């Protein structure tokens, strides 16, 4: 029986290879889709040499001191801002009113003097009410920048107080006192900046087992690419169902039964051929994601293999079930295509959340858990994005196995080899 099953599987693989149109859909299309989507996310995450500008602002610096200059430099170095320096507050307000910029930042004339005197000062931010998101971004950025200026002011005030109370500069002229204060401030701030660039304390995230947890856009790719892969894996469902029905219409199944070949070998061989196709899809798509986008593969290769085999089993079993419930190859192909889109969307195969849809809560999360797609994506994300092992994903694997067995039993009970 094994020999017959492998013979049918080899025959099916040869037929699949010849169908180049389907191979384009199952391999090339997800590669293009994943590469495009991944590149867009990588660019917005700052992976490009020229990060995208998110907010355009006008800057009016009325201060002639060092602190106003430092604020202006800090704003120009923030890569999510496109800063246009203007000389007039009136012009800046007009640009905000016209929608040319999202906000105008006005540094007051006495800003440096107030910082040096350790007295309150205000930087005015004029925002466009039609762009509340931009207003929130700019307010958050300005709070961080002002915090930096506040630190400079506090350090300068501490230096001045220390020198005044010690009396070491009592005989020095005002100009010499200011020069010494500025020199000390420069030395201290240089040291602080060096410590900021090379911190002595580094935060490292670990799980309970002590394994280091990676972060950043690569973790999102552990959700993005498995989702795309799972969605296009199930696009092969209609293809496998239509293939089985086409062989029944042409009499190929009748000839196989006359060989004689057990019916189980025929179904098993066709499923084995399409399971091999699914495994190749996963290998190719994950390989590209790993090579070009740095997608993590986790620390449990055995669990990845088991999950992929179960994904292949569920998808091919669903294809056999659709064949058993369809009247023609065309109908089976159409049903498979519709299910590919619908179940892919319900299962969260298109990453629009930072975690799998099954974990977001609410009605959509419940729907995602009713699909094999949702459980497969969740398990892949756990293994590759969170460093989980085989034990942690056993519930998802069990659900996929149960779904596959249910599809297979329906297919074997309802499919008629001869009309």
C-alpha positions, 0 to 999 in steps of 0.5 A: 500500500505504501508503494502505491501511495508513493507512486500516486504522490509522484504522479501528482507532483509531476502534474503540479510541476507542469501547471506553471500558472498555479505555481506562479500563484502559489510561489511568485505572487506571495513572494512579490506580496511579501517583499512589497509589504515587508519593504514598506514596513521596513522603511517606516521602521527606519531601515532605509538610509532615508527615513520617511518624513511623517510631519512637516513643521515650521520653526521660528527661532527668536532666541540668539543664545546657545540654548535656542540654537541647540533646540533648533539643531535637535529638531532638525536631527529628528528624522520624522520631522521636515523642519522649515526655518522661518524668520517671522511668526506671522508667516509661520502661522499663515503656513499652518492656517493654509495647511502647508505645515502641520505646526509652527514651533516658536522659540522665544527671544529670551529663551537662553537667558531664562534657562541660564537664570533658571527661570520658567520659559515657554516654547509656543507650538501652533498646531493645525486643528485639522491634523490632531495626530500630527499635533500629538506627535509634535507635542511628544517630540517637543516634550523630549527636546525641552527635557534636554534643555531643562537638564542643561539649565539645571546643570548650569544652575548647579555649577553657578551655585557651587562656584558662588557658594565656594567663593573661588571666583570671587576675585574674577571678573564677570566675563571670566566667571561666565567663561569658567561656567561655560567651560564646566558646562561643556565638559559635563554635557560632553561627558553626559553625551558620551555616556548616552551613546555608550551606556554602562547599563543595557536593558536585555529582555529575556523570557522565564527560561533565560532566553534573550527575546529579540525586538524590533521590526524583525518580530513583526516579520515573524507575523507578517510572512507566516500570515502571507504563507498560510493564506497562499497555502490554502489557495492550493485547496481549490487546485487539489480539489479540482485536480481530483474531480478532473481525474474522476471526469476523465476516467483516470480514477476508474483506471487507477481502481482497476489497476488495482490500487486501494482507494486509500492509496489514491487519496493518500497519494494525492494528499502526499503530493500536495503536502509536499507542495505546501512544504516547499511553499513554506521553505521558499517563503520563509527562506526569502524572509530570513535572507532579505528581512532577517525574520527570526526562525526561533529555537525549535526547528522540530516544532516548526517542522511538525507545525508545517506538516500539520498545516500541509495536512489540514490544507490538503484534507480541506481540498479533499473535502471540497472535492467530495462536496463539489459537483465539478472541477470548476465549482471546486476551484471557485469554492477553494478560491473564495475560501482562501480569501475569506478564511485568510481574512478571518484568520488574520493572515494579513498582519494589521495588528502587532500580534496574531488576531487570535489574541486581540480579543473581541468578536474577530478574535473568536472568528479567527479561532474558528479557522485553521489559519488563525491557529497556524499563524498564532503557532508560527508567531509563538515559535519564531517571534516569541521563542516558544518551544514544542510544548508551548504550541501543543494546543494549536497543533492539537486543534490543527490536527483535529481540524485536519482529521475532521476534513479527512473523514468528511472527504472519505465518507462523501467522495465518490470515485465513480459517478 
